[in-house]
Amino acid sequence: MQQTSDGSQEAAFHKLCQLQKLVATYISALEEKQFHREFIDSIFYPQIQNIIANCQSTLNKISKEGKLQTEKISKTITSQ
């Protein structure tokens, strides 16, 4: 993974772990069939969507920072 100056890599990894646990819990809740699917969806979908949005934002930030680092390296090599 691309390292970032602000620790975004660790934050993204933590969010992905949260997403994995949340989806596993969601699937378990569906399998237990104690509640209607609509109720379960209403609880889990907003949380899942929020984590995915956070992950996308963090990955975009990591990508952007990586591109900037690549440009700096290219300029340094070209100027030498």
N, C-alpha and C positions, 0 to 999 in steps of 0.2 A: 504494500500500500504506500501511497505517497505521503511522506511526512509533511506536516505543516507547522508553521511557526506558532500557531495558537492552540495546538492540541486537537485539531478537528478530527484527526485519524482516530484517536481514542474515543472521542465523542460518537463518531459514526459507528465504531465497533460496538460500543455500549448500546446504542439505539438498535442496531441489528440484533443483538442478543435479546433486548426487550421485545422486539418484534417476534422473534422466534418463540419466546415463552408465551406471548399473548396469543399467537396463532395456535399453539399447542393447547392452550386453555380453551380457546374458542372451539376448536375441534372436539375436545372432551365434552364441553357443554352441549354441543350439538348431538354427540353420541349418547349422552345420558337421557336426552329427551324429557327432562323434567319441566322445561319451559318451552313455549312456542318459539319457533325459529325467528319470528319477527322481533320478539323481545330480546333474544340473544343478539341478533344483528344490531339492534338499536344500542346495545351496550358496547359491543366490540368494534363495530365498523368505525365509529368516530375516532376511537383510540388507534386503531390500525392505520387509518388514513392520516392521522396526525404524525405518527412515527414515520410513515413512508414519506410524507412531505418534508419532515426534518432531515431524513436521510438524503433525499434528493438535493435539498439545499446544501447540505454539508458536502456531498459528492461534487456538486457544481463548484463549490468554493475550493475544494482540493484540486479539482481539474484546472481551475483558473490559476491557482497559485503554481501548479506544476508547469503550466504553459509559460508563465512569467519567468520561472526559474530556467526553463529551456531557452527562452529568448535571451536571457542574461548570459548564459553559457555560450550561446552561439555568437553573441556580440563580442564576448571576451576572446573567443577563439579567432574570430575574424580580425579583431584589432591587433592580434599578436603577430 
